[in-house]
Amino acid sequence: MRHGVSGRRLSRSSSHRRALATAQATALIREGRIETTLAKAKELRPYVESLITTAKGGSLHNIRTVGKDIHDRAVLKKLFEEIAPKFATRNGGYTRILRTGIRRGDAAPTAIIEFVE
């Protein structure tokens, strides 16, 4: 039984899920919006929102904490200098998920995840 177990497995090992989350979070911060499957978008949302909440602190400790997940320095700089100040007065809800339909190859539901304005 799965009592109290949260999160989706996404048919991947735990290390693969972590790598997927960091790669998609990096892409989302760099591009501002990405298209992916609905399940991946729903898993990515709380991950990215916690990174933004941490980045809003702005201290060296916060930079190093987020730097454990975001390895690209340019993306890390963008997160702390552009994205976090934009959401300084907002308490959560930094992203939105828009369903885009069904993927042709495997009929997977797709979605766009993007930052709110």
KEKE-3310 file (N, C-alpha, C; in steps of 0.2 Angstrom, whole numbers, plus 5000, padded with zeros to 4 digits):
npx = (5004:5002:5002:5003:5014:5021:5021:5025:5031:5035:5040:5054:5070:5075:5086:5086:5074:5077:5087:5080:5071:5079:5085:5073:5069:5080:5078:5066:5068:5077:5071:5058:5046:5040:5036:5029:5025:5009:5010:5024:5024:5016:5024:5035:5031:5030:5043:5050:5044:5048:5061:5061:5055:5066:5076:5071:5076:5089:5102:5119:5119:5107:5109:5119:5112:5102:5110:5114:5105:5103:5114:5119:5127:5123:5109:5107:5110:5101:5089:5091:5093:5083:5070:5067:5066:5055:5044:5044:5034:5024:5016:5019:5013:5019:5020:5011:5000:4996:4985:4988:4984:4984:4998:5004:5012:5011:5000:5000:4995:4998:5006:5009:5021:5023:5029:5020:5013)
npy = (4994:5012:5021:5038:5041:5051:5059:5056:5042:5041:5031:5030:5028:5034:5042:5046:5053:5064:5070:5073:5082:5093:5096:5100:5110:5119:5122:5128:5140:5146:5147:5152:5146:5129:5115:5100:5083:5081:5075:5076:5090:5093:5087:5095:5108:5110:5109:5119:5130:5129:5132:5145:5152:5150:5157:5170:5174:5178:5177:5172:5159:5155:5155:5146:5135:5133:5132:5119:5112:5119:5119:5127:5142:5154:5153:5152:5164:5172:5167:5173:5186:5191:5183:5180:5193:5198:5191:5195:5200:5191:5177:5162:5151:5154:5148:5142:5129:5124:5115:5107:5097:5081:5071:5066:5054:5044:5047:5054:5065:5082:5097:5115:5123:5138:5153:5164:5181)
npz = (5000:4997:5007:5012:5003:4992:4976:4958:4949:4936:4928:4930:4938:4955:4954:4941:4940:4948:4941:4929:4934:4938:4926:4918:4926:4925:4911:4911:4919:4911:4898:4901:4898:4895:4885:4889:4896:4904:4917:4920:4920:4931:4941:4941:4944:4959:4963:4956:4961:4974:4973:4968:4979:4989:4982:4983:4995:4994:5000:5002:5007:5002:4988:4987:4991:4981:4970:4971:4964:4952:4940:4930:4928:4922:4922:4935:4939:4932:4939:4952:4949:4941:4940:4954:4961:4954:4959:4972:4980:4980:4986:4983:4970:4957:4945:4930:4923:4907:4898:4883:4874:4866:4863:4847:4844:4856:4862:4874:4886:4884:4890:4894:4904:4913:4918:4928:4925)
capx = (5000:5006:5000:5008:5019:5019:5025:5025:5037:5037:5044:5061:5073:5075:5091:5084:5069:5080:5090:5074:5068:5084:5085:5067:5069:5084:5075:5060:5070:5081:5066:5052:5040:5042:5031:5031:5019:5006:5013:5030:5023:5013:5029:5040:5028:5032:5050:5052:5041:5052:5068:5060:5054:5072:5079:5069:5080:5094:5108:5124:5117:5102:5112:5122:5107:5099:5115:5115:5100:5104:5121:5121:5128:5119:5102:5106:5111:5094:5084:5092:5093:5077:5064:5065:5063:5048:5039:5045:5028:5019:5017:5018:5009:5023:5019:5004:5000:4991:4985:4989:4981:4987:5004:5002:5015:5009:4993:5001:4992:5004:5005:5014:5022:5026:5029:5014:5016)
capy = (5000:5018:5026:5044:5041:5057:5060:5051:5038:5043:5026:5031:5027:5040:5047:5048:5058:5070:5073:5075:5088:5098:5098:5103:5117:5124:5124:5132:5146:5149:5149:5155:5141:5123:5110:5093:5079:5084:5072:5079:5097:5093:5086:5100:5114:5112:5109:5125:5135:5130:5135:5152:5154:5150:5162:5176:5176:5182:5177:5168:5153:5153:5154:5139:5129:5133:5130:5112:5109:5122:5119:5132:5148:5159:5152:5153:5172:5174:5166:5177:5194:5193:5180:5180:5200:5199:5188:5197:5202:5185:5171:5156:5152:5157:5145:5140:5124:5125:5109:5108:5092:5074:5070:5061:5048:5040:5049:5057:5072:5087:5104:5120:5126:5144:5158:5169:5188)
capz = (5000:4996:5012:5013:4998:4987:4970:4953:4948:4929:4925:4931:4945:4959:4952:4935:4942:4951:4935:4925:4938:4938:4919:4916:4930:4922:4905:4912:4921:4905:4893:4903:4897:4891:4884:4892:4897:4910:4923:4921:4922:4938:4946:4940:4948:4966:4963:4953:4965:4980:4971:4968:4986:4992:4979:4986:5001:4991:5003:4999:5008:4997:4981:4987:4991:4974:4966:4971:4960:4946:4939:4925:4932:4919:4924:4942:4940:4930:4944:4957:4948:4937:4942:4961:4962:4950:4963:4978:4984:4978:4991:4980:4963:4952:4938:4928:4918:4902:4894:4876:4870:4866:4859:4842:4844:4861:4865:4881:4887:4885:4894:4894:4911:4912:4924:4928:4924)
cpx = (5004:5004:5005:5013:5017:5023:5024:5031:5040:5041:5051:5064:5073:5080:5089:5078:5072:5084:5085:5072:5073:5085:5079:5067:5074:5082:5070:5063:5074:5076:5060:5045:5043:5036:5033:5024:5016:5008:5019:5029:5021:5019:5034:5038:5031:5039:5053:5050:5045:5059:5067:5059:5061:5076:5077:5072:5086:5101:5113:5122:5112:5104:5116:5117:5104:5104:5117:5110:5101:5111:5124:5121:5124:5112:5102:5106:5104:5089:5085:5091:5086:5070:5062:5063:5056:5043:5040:5039:5022:5021:5015:5014:5013:5023:5012:5005:4994:4991:4984:4986:4984:4993:5002:5006:5013:5003:4994:4998:4998:5002:5011:5015:5025:5025:5023:5017:5016)
cpy = (5006:5023:5032:5045:5046:5056:5054:5048:5040:5038:5027:5029:5034:5045:5050:5054:5064:5073:5076:5082:5094:5100:5102:5110:5122:5126:5129:5139:5150:5151:5153:5151:5135:5119:5103:5089:5082:5081:5075:5086:5097:5091:5091:5107:5115:5112:5116:5131:5135:5133:5143:5155:5154:5156:5169:5179:5180:5181:5172:5161:5150:5152:5147:5133:5128:5130:5122:5108:5112:5123:5124:5139:5154:5159:5153:5161:5175:5173:5171:5185:5196:5190:5181:5188:5201:5196:5189:5197:5196:5179:5164:5157:5155:5154:5143:5134:5124:5118:5110:5103:5085:5074:5064:5054:5042:5042:5051:5064:5077:5094:5109:5122:5132:5148:5163:5176:5192)
cpz = (5000:5001:5013:5008:4993:4981:4965:4951:4941:4926:4925:4938:4949:4956:4945:4935:4944:4945:4930:4928:4937:4930:4916:4920:4927:4915:4906:4914:4915:4900:4895:4903:4893:4890:4885:4893:4903:4916:4925:4924:4929:4943:4946:4944:4955:4967:4961:4958:4972:4979:4971:4975:4990:4989:4981:4992:4999:4994:5000:5001:5003:4990:4981:4987:4985:4969:4966:4966:4953:4945:4934:4928:4929:4921:4931:4943:4938:4935:4950:4956:4944:4939:4949:4963:4959:4955:4970:4983:4983:4983:4987:4973:4958:4945:4936:4923:4914:4898:4887:4871:4871:4861:4854:4843:4849:4864:4872:4881:4888:4888:4893:4901:4910:4918:4923:4927:4930)
residu = (MET:ARG:HIS:GLY:VAL:SER:GLY:ARG:ARG:LEU:SER:ARG:SER:SER:SER:HIS:ARG:ARG:ALA:LEU:ALA:THR:ALA:GLN:ALA:THR:ALA:LEU:ILE:ARG:GLU:GLY:ARG:ILE:GLU:THR:THR:LEU:ALA:LYS:ALA:LYS:GLU:LEU:ARG:PRO:TYR:VAL:GLU:SER:LEU:ILE:THR:THR:ALA:LYS:GLY:GLY:SER:LEU:HIS:ASN:ILE:ARG:THR:VAL:GLY:LYS:ASP:ILE:HIS:ASP:ARG:ALA:VAL:LEU:LYS:LYS:LEU:PHE:GLU:GLU:ILE:ALA:PRO:LYS:PHE:ALA:THR:ARG:ASN:GLY:GLY:TYR:THR:ARG:ILE:LEU:ARG:THR:GLY:ILE:ARG:ARG:GLY:ASP:ALA:ALA:PRO:THR:ALA:ILE:ILE:GLU:PHE:VAL:GLU)
# end
